[in-house]
Amino acid sequence: MGGVRRMTTEDISQVMQVERATFPDPWSEETFLEEIEYNPYAVYFLIEDKGKVIGYCGIWLVYEEAHITNLAIHPESRGKRYGQRLFAEVMARAKEAGILQITLEVRVTNTTAQHMYRRFGFKPGAIKKSYYPDNGEDALVMWVKL
């Protein structure tokens, strides 16, 4: 199973391959650079297999709360529990940092991701109407207390 480590600016080009293969409206390289270099609250992790980046997860740590900004596993690597391994590591690191609760948004149609989040104790909290700009889909807000 792949290893999890903190993302650096040198990883952005490989992360962009995952980003473009996953999202209809991908973040830019500049956005990742800004998050890693200039956002004091942001921490990004990635998971590799045989030296290749196959997924990543971003989290903002703000006092005792955290917000998952994004989580992606390359489509070719899905269904192999890489997302669970990465997410478990991110949650463990958040807890070590003194985080008491974590929140995230997920597409209402992304039941696979919702199922994984529920396994980690996340519960639905609210709906954000027309949250996703690419198609106007609603987001389900989920929370967990650590």
Disulfide bonds with the S-S distance in Angstrom:
none
